Amino acid sequence: MITDPSLNQQDTPPAKVHPTSAYQTDGNLQATYYFSQINKRDNKVAKYLIGGAILIALTVVLSGVLYWWASELAEDEIVGEWNNPTVTMEFKSDGSVSDSEGVWNEWRVSGDTLYLIDDEEPEYEYYFKYKISYEVLFIAPIDMTGSIQSENCVAFATDGVEWEDKEYTTWPSWCAEE
């Protein structure tokens, strides 16, 4: 190859070529194939790129499945009847809720936040921080600034547990004791 010094071109070394032969069993056809060391290197890089892309895709899918599974567990954990001396709430698996005061009609959870919808104002969602510890549900309202109103924290015991007899160790740090 002739190079023009003004173009600052460089000679590229020729690729190492190795012959590989293949013969047909009847002996009529004989072919020789050549493969290049460069192609072998390119194939290796392509395999790593494809493997990396598959690994990233699997990670994204797995994290999505784990997130869905964790949110389902949280929803299943809160489903049921909860009571305290003044209010009884029943969270149903279909997303509806009924309470003894007749205020709430829908619910959902995301992480440690409980969303409730007022029957009279269905266009608004009310946010509550919640935690279930043993057989006690703690709920505290979250105001418009995202602050937890710990002085308004309420505790409920699961259905079938006598409120006065229920022993639990500590209230969550964000929940002021009654």
C-alpha positions as CSV (number, residue, x, y, z in Angstrom):
1,M,0.0,0.0,0.0
2,I,1.4,3.4,-0.9
3,T,0.8,6.2,1.6
4,D,0.8,9.9,1.0
5,P,2.9,11.6,3.7
6,S,0.9,14.8,3.5
7,L,-2.3,12.9,4.5
8,N,-0.5,11.4,7.6
9,Q,-1.7,7.9,6.7
10,Q,-0.1,4.9,8.3
11,D,0.2,1.4,7.0
12,T,-2.1,-1.0,8.8
13,P,-0.5,-4.4,9.4
14,P,-2.1,-7.2,7.5
15,A,-4.4,-9.4,9.4
16,K,-3.2,-12.8,10.4
17,V,-5.1,-15.3,8.2
18,H,-5.3,-19.0,9.1
19,P,-6.7,-21.5,6.7
20,T,-9.4,-23.9,7.7
21,S,-10.4,-26.7,5.4
22,A,-13.7,-28.6,5.1
23,Y,-14.2,-31.7,2.9
24,Q,-17.4,-33.3,1.8
25,T,-17.8,-37.0,2.6
26,D,-18.1,-38.2,-1.0
27,G,-14.9,-36.4,-1.9
28,N,-16.3,-34.3,-4.7
29,L,-16.3,-31.0,-3.0
30,Q,-13.3,-29.6,-1.2
31,A,-13.4,-26.1,0.2
32,T,-10.9,-24.1,2.1
33,Y,-12.1,-21.3,4.4
34,Y,-10.0,-18.5,5.8
35,F,-10.7,-16.7,9.0
36,S,-9.1,-13.6,10.3
37,Q,-7.7,-12.9,13.7
38,I,-9.4,-9.5,13.6
39,N,-12.8,-11.1,13.0
40,K,-12.2,-13.3,16.0
41,R,-11.5,-10.3,18.2
42,D,-14.5,-8.4,16.9
43,N,-16.7,-11.4,17.7
44,K,-15.4,-11.5,21.2
45,V,-16.2,-7.8,21.7
46,A,-19.7,-8.3,20.3
47,K,-20.3,-11.2,22.7
48,Y,-19.3,-9.1,25.6
49,L,-21.6,-6.2,24.5
50,I,-24.5,-8.5,24.0
51,G,-23.9,-10.2,27.3
52,G,-23.7,-6.9,29.1
53,A,-27.0,-5.7,27.4
54,I,-28.7,-9.0,28.5
55,L,-27.3,-8.6,32.0
56,I,-28.7,-5.0,32.2
57,A,-32.1,-6.1,30.9
58,L,-32.3,-8.9,33.4
59,T,-31.4,-6.6,36.2
60,V,-34.1,-4.1,35.2
61,V,-36.7,-6.9,34.9
62,L,-35.7,-8.4,38.2
63,S,-35.8,-5.1,40.1
64,G,-39.3,-4.4,38.6
65,V,-40.5,-7.9,39.8
66,L,-39.0,-7.4,43.3
67,Y,-40.6,-3.9,43.6
68,W,-44.0,-5.3,42.5
69,W,-43.6,-8.3,44.9
70,A,-42.7,-6.0,47.8
71,S,-45.6,-3.7,47.2
72,E,-48.0,-6.6,47.0
73,L,-46.6,-7.9,50.4
74,A,-47.3,-4.4,51.9
75,E,-50.8,-4.4,50.5
76,D,-51.5,-7.9,51.8
77,E,-50.1,-7.0,55.2
78,I,-52.6,-4.2,55.7
79,V,-55.7,-6.0,54.4
80,G,-58.1,-6.9,57.2
81,E,-59.9,-5.3,60.0
82,W,-58.1,-2.9,62.4
83,N,-59.6,-1.3,65.5
84,N,-58.9,0.9,68.5
85,P,-61.3,2.0,71.2
86,T,-63.0,4.7,69.0
87,V,-62.6,3.6,65.3
88,T,-62.7,0.4,63.3
89,M,-61.3,0.3,59.8
90,E,-61.5,-2.6,57.3
91,F,-59.0,-2.6,54.4
92,K,-60.3,-4.8,51.6
93,S,-58.0,-6.4,48.9
94,D,-60.0,-4.7,46.1
95,G,-58.8,-1.2,47.3
96,S,-61.9,-0.3,49.1
97,V,-62.0,0.6,52.8
98,S,-64.8,1.1,55.3
99,D,-64.5,2.8,58.6
100,S,-66.9,3.1,61.5
101,E,-67.0,6.9,61.0
102,G,-67.8,6.6,57.3
103,V,-65.0,8.9,56.1
104,W,-62.8,6.8,53.8
105,N,-63.8,4.7,50.8
106,E,-60.6,3.9,48.9
107,W,-57.0,3.1,49.8
108,R,-53.6,2.1,48.4
109,V,-50.0,1.9,49.6
110,S,-46.7,2.8,48.1
111,G,-43.6,2.1,50.2
112,D,-44.4,3.3,53.8
113,T,-47.1,5.7,52.6
114,L,-50.8,4.9,52.9
115,Y,-53.2,6.9,50.6
116,L,-56.8,7.3,51.6
117,I,-59.6,8.9,49.6
118,D,-62.5,10.7,51.4
119,D,-65.9,9.6,50.3
120,E,-67.1,13.2,50.0
121,E,-64.0,14.5,48.2
122,P,-63.0,11.7,45.8
123,E,-60.7,14.1,43.8
124,Y,-58.2,14.4,46.8
125,E,-55.9,11.8,48.3
126,Y,-54.8,12.1,51.9
127,Y,-51.3,10.8,52.8
128,F,-50.4,8.9,55.9
129,K,-47.1,7.4,57.0
130,Y,-47.8,3.9,58.3
131,K,-46.1,1.0,59.9
132,I,-47.3,-2.4,61.0
133,S,-45.4,-3.7,64.1
134,Y,-46.5,-7.1,65.3
135,E,-50.3,-6.8,65.3
136,V,-50.5,-3.0,65.6
137,L,-51.0,-0.5,62.7
138,F,-49.6,3.0,63.3
139,I,-50.9,5.8,61.1
140,A,-49.8,9.4,61.1
141,P,-51.0,12.1,58.7
142,I,-48.6,13.8,56.3
143,D,-49.2,17.5,55.7
144,M,-48.9,19.5,52.5
145,T,-45.2,20.1,53.1
146,G,-44.4,16.4,53.5
147,S,-44.0,16.6,57.3
148,I,-45.4,13.9,59.5
149,Q,-47.9,15.1,62.0
150,S,-46.7,12.8,64.8
151,E,-49.1,14.4,67.4
152,N,-52.0,13.0,65.4
153,C,-50.6,9.4,65.2
154,V,-53.2,6.7,65.7
155,A,-52.7,3.1,66.5
156,F,-55.0,0.2,65.6
157,A,-54.9,-3.4,66.7
158,T,-55.7,-6.2,64.3
159,D,-59.1,-7.8,64.4
160,G,-59.4,-10.3,67.2
161,V,-56.8,-8.7,69.4
162,E,-58.1,-7.0,72.6
163,W,-56.7,-3.4,72.4
164,E,-55.9,-3.2,76.2
165,D,-54.2,-6.7,76.2
166,K,-52.0,-6.1,73.2
167,E,-48.4,-5.8,74.1
168,Y,-46.0,-4.1,71.8
169,T,-42.6,-2.8,72.5
170,T,-42.1,0.7,71.0
171,W,-44.0,3.1,68.9
172,P,-42.3,4.2,65.7
173,S,-40.0,7.3,66.2
174,W,-42.3,9.4,63.9
175,C,-45.4,8.5,66.0
176,A,-46.0,10.3,69.4
177,E,-47.5,7.9,71.9
178,E,-51.0,8.3,73.0
